[in-house]
Amino acid sequence: MEIYSPYYGIEDVNDIIYSFEKTLAQHLYGLVYNDYLKKEMAEKCDKGNGSACYISASLIKADEPEKSLKFFEKSCEKGIVEACLETGKSLYEKKQYKEAAKHFYETCGMNSKEGCQLAGYVTERGEGVGQNAEIAKAIYKSACDSGYEAGCKPTNIHQADKSDSKQKNVTKSDFSKNEKSPENTYRPYKAAGISLIVVGAVVAAAGVAGFHVAYDKELDKYKNFTSSSMAENYADTWTKEKYVSEANKHRDKANTFRALEITSGIVGGTLLITGIALTAVKKEKPEEKISLTNISFTPSNDGFYASLGFEF
C-alpha cells in the first residue's frame, strides 16, 4: 500500500481488493485495514514518511477532516502528488480558493492529470486565479492529451462563434486532431498486475511475519539452551560434543527462518513492484488481449499455493 497508493490513490487499493471473490475480498480487507495499520502509518508519518502520511490522512478523512488535512499537507510537503491533490480539494471545499488553485497548478506541473483538469476548472471560473477561458482551455487540453477523458469534455467553457456570434460548448473536437483518444488505449496487463500485487502483498506480509515469529522462537530456544543454568543441567548426562550439537541445531534453525524471512520480503516486494509496473503499461487496443480467467489459493503444510489462469 505504501508503494502503490501514493501514485494511484488509496481508492485503487480498495478496487484491487474488491476485484476478488467476496469471501477472499473481505478477508484481505480485514488484513489491510485494522488498528495496527493506523498506528503504524501514524508512527511512520511522525518520522517523516510521506507515503504513510498520505495513508493516515486517507484512513481518517471521513471522520476527522481537519486532522486529515494536516496529514495531507505534511505528505504533500514530502512530494506525494496525490496528497497535494487532496489538499487542494479540501481547501477548495473550505472556500480557500487561492490556496486550492495553487495546489491544483502545482499538481498539474507534477504531471497529475486530475490536477490539470482542476487547474483548468478554477481558471475557467476565476476562483483563486484570474479568470481566463483561453488559458483554461489550454490546461484542459493538456489533461486530455495525457489521457484524462474528463479534460476532453469540459462543459462550462464557451467561446464566441465568429459566424453568428452565438456561443458553443468546447468539446474534444475543438482540440488538436493529433491527440490520442483515451478510448483507443487500454492496460493489457492490469489484471495480471493486480494479481501479482495481491500475491506479493500476501507473500511479503504473511511470509515475513510467519518466519519472523519462527526465527524468534528458535533464537529464544538457542539462548535458553546455552544459558549457564541449562549447561549445568546437561553436564552430567551429555558429552560436550552432544551438547554443542543440540545447541547448534536451534541456532541453525533460527538462521534458516531468518533467511526465509528475508527471502519472503524480497520475493513479495519484487512481485509488488512488478505488478505495479504491469498495471501502468498502456497500449493501443488490439483485436485480442490477455485476460485473467481465474485465481485461486490452496492451503498446504508450508503455507499456500497461488494459481493464476490467463486467456490469450
N, C-alpha and C positions, 0 to 999 in steps of 0.2 A: 504493500500500500504506500509506503514511504517513497518508493521509486516511481510508481505508476501515477498516483493521484495528482501530484503537482503539475503533471503535463496534460492529463486528460480529465481531471476533476474527480472528486470522490464519488459523484453520482455514477460515473462509468464503472467504478469498482462494484457498486450495487448491481448494475446491469449485468456484469460478469457473473456475479453470484446467482442472480435470479434467472440466468440463462440455462441453469441446470434443472434437473428433476426436482420437484417441490421438496421432498424429504431431505435430499442432499443439500439443496439451497438453504433450507432452514438450519441445517447442521453447520454449514460453512458460515452462515451469518452469525450464529452463536459463537463460533470460534473467533471471528474477527471482531465483532462489536461487543465489548464487555468492559467492566470497570477497570480491568488491568490495562486495556488499550488506552483508556482516557488518562490513567495515571502515568503510564509510560510516555505517552505523547506530551503531556504537560511537563514532565521532568526534562525530556529532551528539548522542548521548546525553551525552558528556562536556561538551558545550556547553549542556546543559540542555533538550534536545528530548525531551519526554515520550513522544511517539509513537515516536521512534527507540529509546528505552529499552525500550519495550514490545516492539518488533520484535526487538531484540537479545536480550531475555530469552526470547522465544518460539523463536528460532533455536537457542539453546543449552540449552533446557530439559531435553532428554533426556540430553545428555552432561555438562552442568555444572550440576546443580540448585542448588547453593549460590550460584554466581555469577549464575545466572538469577534467583534470589530477590532478590538485591541490585538487579538491573536492574528487576525488577517493582516493588520498593519505591520506587525512585527515580522510576519512571514514575507510580506511584500518588501520590507527593507533588506531581506536576505536574497531578493531577486526571484521569488516564486511568482510567475506571471499570473497564475490562477488566483493567487491571494490578492494581488494588486487589482485584478478584475472584480473580485468580490468586495474589496474595499471600496472601489468606485461605485458599485451598485448600492452598497449600504449607505454611502454618503449621499447618493442621489435620492434614495428613499427619505433621507433626513432633510432633503431640500438644500443640501450644501453643494449646489451645482458647480461652483468654481473648482472645488477640490475634486469632485467627482469627474468633471471634464478633464482635469489634469491627469487623473489615473487612467481614464479611457485612452487619452492620447499616448500616455507612456506605454500602456499595454499594446496599443496598435504598433508603436515603434519597436516592441519586443516580439512582433510577428503574431500577435493574438488576433485571429480572425474576428472573434466576437468583439474584441476591444476596438477594432476598426469600425465595425458596424455601429457600436455605441458612440464612438467618437463622431461618426457621421451624423448620428441621430441628434446629439446635443448641439452640433454645429448647425444643423438644419433648423433647430428650434431656438437657437440663440441662448442656450442655458449654460451659463458658466463661461461661455466664449462668445465672440462676436458672431451674429447670425450671418451665414453666407451659404446660399444654396449651391453655388458652383463648387466651393471647397467641399461641401458635404457630399456632393455628387462624386467628386474625385475620390473621397475617402471610401464611400460606398463601393466604388468600382474596384479599389484595391482589395476590399474584402471579398468581392465577387470573384476577382481574378485568382485569389488564393484558394477558391473552392468553397467559400461560405455562402450558401444559397440565399440566405436572408438578405445579403448585401446586393444580390442581383435584382431584388424586387422591392426597393424602397417605395412606400406608398404615399409618403407625405410631401416629397419634393415635387414642385411644379415648375415648369419653365414655359415662357410665352411661346405660342405658335405664331411665327412671323407672318404666315399667310393670312390668318383671320383673327389674330390677337387673342385667340382662345387659349386656355391652359390645358395641359395634359399631364398625366402621371408619367414619371420617368420609369421605364421598365428595363429589363435585361437587354432588349433590342436596341436601346439607346447607347449602350456601351460598345466597346471595340468588338468587331466581328471576329477577331483573332483569339478572343478569350476562350478558355476551356470551360465547357459546361460541366458542373458538378454531377449532372445526371449521367455523364459518359464515363465517370470513373468509379471505381469500387475498391474495396480492400480484399483482395483474393485470399489472404491468409489470416483474416481476422478470427475465424472460428478456431483454426489451429493455434493461433497466438493466444487466444483466451484460454484454451485448454492447457497450453504449456504454462501460462501464468498461474492457473489454479493448481496444477500438479506441482509446479515449482514452489508455490507457497506452502502446500501441504508437506512436501519433502523437507523444505527448509525449517518449517515450524515444528512438525512432528518429529522429524529425524534429529534435529539439533536438541530439542527438549528431551526426547527419549534417551538418546545416547549420553546426554549430559548427566541425567539422573543416574544412569547405569555407571558412568565414569565416577561420579561422586561416591556411590555405594562401594565400588571396588577399591577406590582410593582409601576410604574410611576403613575397610577391612584390612588393607595393607598396613595402614598406620597402627591400627589396634593390634594386629598380629605381630608387628615389630616393636611394640612397646616393651619396656623393661619388665613389666609385670607378666605379660604373656610369655616372654622369653624364659622367665624363671619357671613358669608352669610346665613348659615342654623340655626343660633342661635335663630332667631325669629320665625321660622316656624316649626322646628323639635325639638322633645324632645331629651335629651341627649342619651337615650337608643336607639332611632331610628338612630341617627347619628352614634353611635358606631357600631350598627348592620350593617349599609350600608358600613361603612369603613372596617369592618371585612370581608365582602363579597369579596371585592377586594383583601384583604390580603390572604384569604383562596384560592381564585382562583390562585393567584401568587404562593402560596405554592404547589398547585396541579400541576401546569405546571412545577414547579421546580422538583417535584418528577417524573413526566413523562419524563422530560429531562434526569434525571439520569438513570431512568429505560431503556430508549431507548439506552443510551450509553452502559449499562451493557448487555442488550439483543443483541444489534448489535455486541459488542465485543465478546460475547460468541459464536455467530453464526460464526463470522470470524475465531476465534481460532479453533472451531470445524471443520469448512470447511478446514482449512489448515491441521489439523491433518488427516482428511479423505483423502485428496489428497496425503498425504505422505505414506499411507498404501500400502504395496506391498504384493502380494500373488502369489503363483503358479497358472498358468492358469487352471481353471476348465472347465468343459464342458459347464456350464451355468454361466452367470454372470449378475449382476444387471446393468441396464442402464437407463438413464434419457430419457423419451419419449417426454416430453413437459414441458414448463414453461410459465406461463402467469401472468400478473399483471392486477388487476381490481381496478379502482379508486372507492373510497367511500367517504362519507362525512367526515369520520375521518382520511382518508389517503389513504391506498390501501390494497388489499389482494394479497398475492403471492401464486400461486398454482403450485405445482410440481407433475409431473406424472412419475412413475417408472415402469419398466418392470422387472420381476424376472424370 
